Amino acid sequence: MKHIKPLNFKGKMIEQTVDLEKKPEVQGLALLPMGCTSLFDPGWETDFSGMSLEGVCQPHYKDIYGCYGDCWWAAQVPDGLTNYGSWADECPVAANDWRKLTYVKP
């Protein structure tokens, strides 16, 4: 990009530190496992820490221990899961009496 010229001091400093002719180096992730199923992480199903995050019903709570390092999201966990299937049984017509709805705070 020789047609771009720096206009201020910061731009000149960036131009001095960046060598535009040098090709970028690319390194593969050979040391990391490819996929969440190759990790051995017992206890993510039952919240082994004992913090009891209300049954760890949402994936961002369930995977907080198993997916913060090498693997970001467990393939075994669905995108949405609720342990309270009858949460709306009190209110069959939510449009009419929505104030009767109960909710579960995760």
Phi and psi in radians as a Rosetta constraint file:
Dihedral C 1 N 2 CA 2 C 2 CIRCULARHARMONIC -1.342 0.35
Dihedral N 2 CA 2 C 2 N 3 CIRCULARHARMONIC -0.254 0.35
Dihedral C 2 N 3 CA 3 C 3 CIRCULARHARMONIC -1.442 0.35
Dihedral N 3 CA 3 C 3 N 4 CIRCULARHARMONIC -0.094 0.35
Dihedral C 3 N 4 CA 4 C 4 CIRCULARHARMONIC -1.758 0.35
Dihedral N 4 CA 4 C 4 N 5 CIRCULARHARMONIC 2.257 0.35
Dihedral C 4 N 5 CA 5 C 5 CIRCULARHARMONIC -2.071 0.35
Dihedral N 5 CA 5 C 5 N 6 CIRCULARHARMONIC 2.450 0.35
Dihedral C 5 N 6 CA 6 C 6 CIRCULARHARMONIC -1.230 0.35
Dihedral N 6 CA 6 C 6 N 7 CIRCULARHARMONIC 2.495 0.35
Dihedral C 6 N 7 CA 7 C 7 CIRCULARHARMONIC -1.819 0.35
Dihedral N 7 CA 7 C 7 N 8 CIRCULARHARMONIC -0.401 0.35
Dihedral C 7 N 8 CA 8 C 8 CIRCULARHARMONIC -2.267 0.35
Dihedral N 8 CA 8 C 8 N 9 CIRCULARHARMONIC -3.119 0.35
Dihedral C 8 N 9 CA 9 C 9 CIRCULARHARMONIC -1.100 0.35
Dihedral N 9 CA 9 C 9 N 10 CIRCULARHARMONIC -0.722 0.35
Dihedral C 9 N 10 CA 10 C 10 CIRCULARHARMONIC -1.109 0.35
Dihedral N 10 CA 10 C 10 N 11 CIRCULARHARMONIC -0.722 0.35
Dihedral C 10 N 11 CA 11 C 11 CIRCULARHARMONIC -1.105 0.35
Dihedral N 11 CA 11 C 11 N 12 CIRCULARHARMONIC -0.661 0.35
Dihedral C 11 N 12 CA 12 C 12 CIRCULARHARMONIC -1.178 0.35
Dihedral N 12 CA 12 C 12 N 13 CIRCULARHARMONIC -0.663 0.35
Dihedral C 12 N 13 CA 13 C 13 CIRCULARHARMONIC -1.151 0.35
Dihedral N 13 CA 13 C 13 N 14 CIRCULARHARMONIC -0.690 0.35
Dihedral C 13 N 14 CA 14 C 14 CIRCULARHARMONIC -1.126 0.35
Dihedral N 14 CA 14 C 14 N 15 CIRCULARHARMONIC -0.718 0.35
Dihedral C 14 N 15 CA 15 C 15 CIRCULARHARMONIC -1.110 0.35
Dihedral N 15 CA 15 C 15 N 16 CIRCULARHARMONIC -0.600 0.35
Dihedral C 15 N 16 CA 16 C 16 CIRCULARHARMONIC -1.249 0.35
Dihedral N 16 CA 16 C 16 N 17 CIRCULARHARMONIC -0.613 0.35
Dihedral C 16 N 17 CA 17 C 17 CIRCULARHARMONIC -1.490 0.35
Dihedral N 17 CA 17 C 17 N 18 CIRCULARHARMONIC -0.428 0.35
Dihedral C 17 N 18 CA 18 C 18 CIRCULARHARMONIC -1.701 0.35
Dihedral N 18 CA 18 C 18 N 19 CIRCULARHARMONIC 2.152 0.35
Dihedral C 18 N 19 CA 19 C 19 CIRCULARHARMONIC -1.632 0.35
Dihedral N 19 CA 19 C 19 N 20 CIRCULARHARMONIC 1.851 0.35
Dihedral C 19 N 20 CA 20 C 20 CIRCULARHARMONIC -1.304 0.35
Dihedral N 20 CA 20 C 20 N 21 CIRCULARHARMONIC -0.325 0.35
Dihedral C 20 N 21 CA 21 C 21 CIRCULARHARMONIC -1.450 0.35
Dihedral N 21 CA 21 C 21 N 22 CIRCULARHARMONIC -0.353 0.35
Dihedral C 21 N 22 CA 22 C 22 CIRCULARHARMONIC -1.363 0.35
Dihedral N 22 CA 22 C 22 N 23 CIRCULARHARMONIC 2.308 0.35
Dihedral C 22 N 23 CA 23 C 23 CIRCULARHARMONIC -1.303 0.35
Dihedral N 23 CA 23 C 23 N 24 CIRCULARHARMONIC 2.458 0.35
Dihedral C 23 N 24 CA 24 C 24 CIRCULARHARMONIC -1.207 0.35
Dihedral N 24 CA 24 C 24 N 25 CIRCULARHARMONIC 2.527 0.35
Dihedral C 24 N 25 CA 25 C 25 CIRCULARHARMONIC -1.577 0.35
Dihedral N 25 CA 25 C 25 N 26 CIRCULARHARMONIC 2.395 0.35
Dihedral C 25 N 26 CA 26 C 26 CIRCULARHARMONIC -2.080 0.35
Dihedral N 26 CA 26 C 26 N 27 CIRCULARHARMONIC 2.287 0.35
Dihedral C 26 N 27 CA 27 C 27 CIRCULARHARMONIC -2.108 0.35
Dihedral N 27 CA 27 C 27 N 28 CIRCULARHARMONIC 2.351 0.35
Dihedral C 27 N 28 CA 28 C 28 CIRCULARHARMONIC -1.415 0.35
Dihedral N 28 CA 28 C 28 N 29 CIRCULARHARMONIC 2.945 0.35
Dihedral C 28 N 29 CA 29 C 29 CIRCULARHARMONIC -1.716 0.35
Dihedral N 29 CA 29 C 29 N 30 CIRCULARHARMONIC 1.019 0.35
Dihedral C 29 N 30 CA 30 C 30 CIRCULARHARMONIC -1.247 0.35
Dihedral N 30 CA 30 C 30 N 31 CIRCULARHARMONIC -0.437 0.35
Dihedral C 30 N 31 CA 31 C 31 CIRCULARHARMONIC -1.482 0.35
Dihedral N 31 CA 31 C 31 N 32 CIRCULARHARMONIC -0.275 0.35
Dihedral C 31 N 32 CA 32 C 32 CIRCULARHARMONIC -1.673 0.35
Dihedral N 32 CA 32 C 32 N 33 CIRCULARHARMONIC 2.503 0.35
Dihedral C 32 N 33 CA 33 C 33 CIRCULARHARMONIC -1.224 0.35
Dihedral N 33 CA 33 C 33 N 34 CIRCULARHARMONIC 2.525 0.35
Dihedral C 33 N 34 CA 34 C 34 CIRCULARHARMONIC -1.661 0.35
Dihedral N 34 CA 34 C 34 N 35 CIRCULARHARMONIC 1.767 0.35
Dihedral C 34 N 35 CA 35 C 35 CIRCULARHARMONIC 1.924 0.35
Dihedral N 35 CA 35 C 35 N 36 CIRCULARHARMONIC 2.605 0.35
Dihedral C 35 N 36 CA 36 C 36 CIRCULARHARMONIC -1.342 0.35
Dihedral N 36 CA 36 C 36 N 37 CIRCULARHARMONIC -0.362 0.35
Dihedral C 36 N 37 CA 37 C 37 CIRCULARHARMONIC -1.301 0.35
Dihedral N 37 CA 37 C 37 N 38 CIRCULARHARMONIC -0.236 0.35
Dihedral C 37 N 38 CA 38 C 38 CIRCULARHARMONIC -1.517 0.35
Dihedral N 38 CA 38 C 38 N 39 CIRCULARHARMONIC -0.066 0.35
Dihedral C 38 N 39 CA 39 C 39 CIRCULARHARMONIC -1.601 0.35
Dihedral N 39 CA 39 C 39 N 40 CIRCULARHARMONIC 2.461 0.35
Dihedral C 39 N 40 CA 40 C 40 CIRCULARHARMONIC -1.720 0.35
Dihedral N 40 CA 40 C 40 N 41 CIRCULARHARMONIC 1.835 0.35
Dihedral C 40 N 41 CA 41 C 41 CIRCULARHARMONIC -2.359 0.35
Dihedral N 41 CA 41 C 41 N 42 CIRCULARHARMONIC 1.322 0.35
Dihedral C 41 N 42 CA 42 C 42 CIRCULARHARMONIC -1.256 0.35
Dihedral N 42 CA 42 C 42 N 43 CIRCULARHARMONIC 2.497 0.35
Dihedral C 42 N 43 CA 43 C 43 CIRCULARHARMONIC 1.823 0.35
Dihedral N 43 CA 43 C 43 N 44 CIRCULARHARMONIC -0.154 0.35
Dihedral C 43 N 44 CA 44 C 44 CIRCULARHARMONIC -1.204 0.35
Dihedral N 44 CA 44 C 44 N 45 CIRCULARHARMONIC -0.389 0.35
Dihedral C 44 N 45 CA 45 C 45 CIRCULARHARMONIC -1.302 0.35
Dihedral N 45 CA 45 C 45 N 46 CIRCULARHARMONIC -0.489 0.35
Dihedral C 45 N 46 CA 46 C 46 CIRCULARHARMONIC -2.037 0.35
Dihedral N 46 CA 46 C 46 N 47 CIRCULARHARMONIC 0.157 0.35
Dihedral C 46 N 47 CA 47 C 47 CIRCULARHARMONIC 0.988 0.35
Dihedral N 47 CA 47 C 47 N 48 CIRCULARHARMONIC 1.231 0.35
Dihedral C 47 N 48 CA 48 C 48 CIRCULARHARMONIC -1.119 0.35
Dihedral N 48 CA 48 C 48 N 49 CIRCULARHARMONIC -0.264 0.35
Dihedral C 48 N 49 CA 49 C 49 CIRCULARHARMONIC -1.301 0.35
Dihedral N 49 CA 49 C 49 N 50 CIRCULARHARMONIC -0.383 0.35
Dihedral C 49 N 50 CA 50 C 50 CIRCULARHARMONIC 1.462 0.35
Dihedral N 50 CA 50 C 50 N 51 CIRCULARHARMONIC 0.130 0.35
Dihedral C 50 N 51 CA 51 C 51 CIRCULARHARMONIC -1.298 0.35
Dihedral N 51 CA 51 C 51 N 52 CIRCULARHARMONIC -0.341 0.35
Dihedral C 51 N 52 CA 52 C 52 CIRCULARHARMONIC 0.917 0.35
Dihedral N 52 CA 52 C 52 N 53 CIRCULARHARMONIC 1.245 0.35
Dihedral C 52 N 53 CA 53 C 53 CIRCULARHARMONIC -1.484 0.35
Dihedral N 53 CA 53 C 53 N 54 CIRCULARHARMONIC 1.036 0.35
Dihedral C 53 N 54 CA 54 C 54 CIRCULARHARMONIC 0.897 0.35
Dihedral N 54 CA 54 C 54 N 55 CIRCULARHARMONIC 0.845 0.35
Dihedral C 54 N 55 CA 55 C 55 CIRCULARHARMONIC 1.378 0.35
Dihedral N 55 CA 55 C 55 N 56 CIRCULARHARMONIC 0.154 0.35
Dihedral C 55 N 56 CA 56 C 56 CIRCULARHARMONIC 0.680 0.35
Dihedral N 56 CA 56 C 56 N 57 CIRCULARHARMONIC 1.068 0.35
Dihedral C 56 N 57 CA 57 C 57 CIRCULARHARMONIC -1.458 0.35
Dihedral N 57 CA 57 C 57 N 58 CIRCULARHARMONIC -0.305 0.35
Dihedral C 57 N 58 CA 58 C 58 CIRCULARHARMONIC -1.905 0.35
Dihedral N 58 CA 58 C 58 N 59 CIRCULARHARMONIC 2.595 0.35
Dihedral C 58 N 59 CA 59 C 59 CIRCULARHARMONIC -1.078 0.35
Dihedral N 59 CA 59 C 59 N 60 CIRCULARHARMONIC -0.560 0.35
Dihedral C 59 N 60 CA 60 C 60 CIRCULARHARMONIC -1.245 0.35
Dihedral N 60 CA 60 C 60 N 61 CIRCULARHARMONIC -0.367 0.35
Dihedral C 60 N 61 CA 61 C 61 CIRCULARHARMONIC -1.479 0.35
Dihedral N 61 CA 61 C 61 N 62 CIRCULARHARMONIC -0.676 0.35
Dihedral C 61 N 62 CA 62 C 62 CIRCULARHARMONIC -1.177 0.35
Dihedral N 62 CA 62 C 62 N 63 CIRCULARHARMONIC -0.649 0.35
Dihedral C 62 N 63 CA 63 C 63 CIRCULARHARMONIC -1.685 0.35
Dihedral N 63 CA 63 C 63 N 64 CIRCULARHARMONIC 0.187 0.35
Dihedral C 63 N 64 CA 64 C 64 CIRCULARHARMONIC -1.107 0.35
Dihedral N 64 CA 64 C 64 N 65 CIRCULARHARMONIC -0.500 0.35
Dihedral C 64 N 65 CA 65 C 65 CIRCULARHARMONIC -1.635 0.35
Dihedral N 65 CA 65 C 65 N 66 CIRCULARHARMONIC -0.624 0.35
Dihedral C 65 N 66 CA 66 C 66 CIRCULARHARMONIC -1.554 0.35
Dihedral N 66 CA 66 C 66 N 67 CIRCULARHARMONIC -0.299 0.35
Dihedral C 66 N 67 CA 67 C 67 CIRCULARHARMONIC -2.157 0.35
Dihedral N 67 CA 67 C 67 N 68 CIRCULARHARMONIC 0.429 0.35
Dihedral C 67 N 68 CA 68 C 68 CIRCULARHARMONIC -1.640 0.35
Dihedral N 68 CA 68 C 68 N 69 CIRCULARHARMONIC -0.174 0.35
Dihedral C 68 N 69 CA 69 C 69 CIRCULARHARMONIC -1.871 0.35
Dihedral N 69 CA 69 C 69 N 70 CIRCULARHARMONIC -1.729 0.35
Dihedral C 69 N 70 CA 70 C 70 CIRCULARHARMONIC -1.297 0.35
Dihedral N 70 CA 70 C 70 N 71 CIRCULARHARMONIC -0.523 0.35
Dihedral C 70 N 71 CA 71 C 71 CIRCULARHARMONIC -2.174 0.35
Dihedral N 71 CA 71 C 71 N 72 CIRCULARHARMONIC 2.371 0.35
Dihedral C 71 N 72 CA 72 C 72 CIRCULARHARMONIC -1.655 0.35
Dihedral N 72 CA 72 C 72 N 73 CIRCULARHARMONIC -0.509 0.35
Dihedral C 72 N 73 CA 73 C 73 CIRCULARHARMONIC -2.611 0.35
Dihedral N 73 CA 73 C 73 N 74 CIRCULARHARMONIC 2.206 0.35
Dihedral C 73 N 74 CA 74 C 74 CIRCULARHARMONIC -1.285 0.35
Dihedral N 74 CA 74 C 74 N 75 CIRCULARHARMONIC 2.307 0.35
Dihedral C 74 N 75 CA 75 C 75 CIRCULARHARMONIC -1.274 0.35
Dihedral N 75 CA 75 C 75 N 76 CIRCULARHARMONIC -0.351 0.35
Dihedral C 75 N 76 CA 76 C 76 CIRCULARHARMONIC -1.372 0.35
Dihedral N 76 CA 76 C 76 N 77 CIRCULARHARMONIC -0.271 0.35
Dihedral C 76 N 77 CA 77 C 77 CIRCULARHARMONIC -1.699 0.35
Dihedral N 77 CA 77 C 77 N 78 CIRCULARHARMONIC 2.246 0.35
Dihedral C 77 N 78 CA 78 C 78 CIRCULARHARMONIC -1.229 0.35
Dihedral N 78 CA 78 C 78 N 79 CIRCULARHARMONIC 2.835 0.35
Dihedral C 78 N 79 CA 79 C 79 CIRCULARHARMONIC -1.201 0.35
Dihedral N 79 CA 79 C 79 N 80 CIRCULARHARMONIC -0.518 0.35
Dihedral C 79 N 80 CA 80 C 80 CIRCULARHARMONIC -2.447 0.35
Dihedral N 80 CA 80 C 80 N 81 CIRCULARHARMONIC 2.290 0.35
Dihedral C 80 N 81 CA 81 C 81 CIRCULARHARMONIC -2.567 0.35
Dihedral N 81 CA 81 C 81 N 82 CIRCULARHARMONIC 2.284 0.35
Dihedral C 81 N 82 CA 82 C 82 CIRCULARHARMONIC -2.245 0.35
Dihedral N 82 CA 82 C 82 N 83 CIRCULARHARMONIC 2.431 0.35
Dihedral C 82 N 83 CA 83 C 83 CIRCULARHARMONIC -1.626 0.35
Dihedral N 83 CA 83 C 83 N 84 CIRCULARHARMONIC 0.006 0.35
Dihedral C 83 N 84 CA 84 C 84 CIRCULARHARMONIC -2.036 0.35
Dihedral N 84 CA 84 C 84 N 85 CIRCULARHARMONIC 1.380 0.35
Dihedral C 84 N 85 CA 85 C 85 CIRCULARHARMONIC -1.202 0.35
Dihedral N 85 CA 85 C 85 N 86 CIRCULARHARMONIC -0.399 0.35
Dihedral C 85 N 86 CA 86 C 86 CIRCULARHARMONIC -1.815 0.35
Dihedral N 86 CA 86 C 86 N 87 CIRCULARHARMONIC 0.571 0.35
Dihedral C 86 N 87 CA 87 C 87 CIRCULARHARMONIC -1.223 0.35
Dihedral N 87 CA 87 C 87 N 88 CIRCULARHARMONIC -0.394 0.35
Dihedral C 87 N 88 CA 88 C 88 CIRCULARHARMONIC -1.909 0.35
Dihedral N 88 CA 88 C 88 N 89 CIRCULARHARMONIC 0.248 0.35
Dihedral C 88 N 89 CA 89 C 89 CIRCULARHARMONIC -1.165 0.35
Dihedral N 89 CA 89 C 89 N 90 CIRCULARHARMONIC -0.489 0.35
Dihedral C 89 N 90 CA 90 C 90 CIRCULARHARMONIC -1.175 0.35
Dihedral N 90 CA 90 C 90 N 91 CIRCULARHARMONIC -0.442 0.35
Dihedral C 90 N 91 CA 91 C 91 CIRCULARHARMONIC -2.262 0.35
Dihedral N 91 CA 91 C 91 N 92 CIRCULARHARMONIC 1.503 0.35
Dihedral C 91 N 92 CA 92 C 92 CIRCULARHARMONIC -1.219 0.35
Dihedral N 92 CA 92 C 92 N 93 CIRCULARHARMONIC -0.471 0.35
Dihedral C 92 N 93 CA 93 C 93 CIRCULARHARMONIC -2.053 0.35
Dihedral N 93 CA 93 C 93 N 94 CIRCULARHARMONIC 1.583 0.35
Dihedral C 93 N 94 CA 94 C 94 CIRCULARHARMONIC -1.161 0.35
Dihedral N 94 CA 94 C 94 N 95 CIRCULARHARMONIC -0.460 0.35
Dihedral C 94 N 95 CA 95 C 95 CIRCULARHARMONIC -1.190 0.35
Dihedral N 95 CA 95 C 95 N 96 CIRCULARHARMONIC -0.520 0.35
Dihedral C 95 N 96 CA 96 C 96 CIRCULARHARMONIC -1.506 0.35
Dihedral N 96 CA 96 C 96 N 97 CIRCULARHARMONIC -0.805 0.35
Dihedral C 96 N 97 CA 97 C 97 CIRCULARHARMONIC -2.266 0.35
Dihedral N 97 CA 97 C 97 N 98 CIRCULARHARMONIC 1.202 0.35
Dihedral C 97 N 98 CA 98 C 98 CIRCULARHARMONIC -1.279 0.35
Dihedral N 98 CA 98 C 98 N 99 CIRCULARHARMONIC -0.295 0.35
Dihedral C 98 N 99 CA 99 C 99 CIRCULARHARMONIC -1.241 0.35
Dihedral N 99 CA 99 C 99 N 100 CIRCULARHARMONIC -0.328 0.35
Dihedral C 99 N 100 CA 100 C 100 CIRCULARHARMONIC -1.456 0.35
Dihedral N 100 CA 100 C 100 N 101 CIRCULARHARMONIC -0.130 0.35
Dihedral C 100 N 101 CA 101 C 101 CIRCULARHARMONIC -1.126 0.35
Dihedral N 101 CA 101 C 101 N 102 CIRCULARHARMONIC 2.379 0.35
Dihedral C 101 N 102 CA 102 C 102 CIRCULARHARMONIC -1.814 0.35
Dihedral N 102 CA 102 C 102 N 103 CIRCULARHARMONIC 2.650 0.35
Dihedral C 102 N 103 CA 103 C 103 CIRCULARHARMONIC -2.338 0.35
Dihedral N 103 CA 103 C 103 N 104 CIRCULARHARMONIC 2.778 0.35
Dihedral C 103 N 104 CA 104 C 104 CIRCULARHARMONIC -1.924 0.35
Dihedral N 104 CA 104 C 104 N 105 CIRCULARHARMONIC 2.138 0.35
Dihedral C 104 N 105 CA 105 C 105 CIRCULARHARMONIC -1.552 0.35
Dihedral N 105 CA 105 C 105 N 106 CIRCULARHARMONIC 2.065 0.35
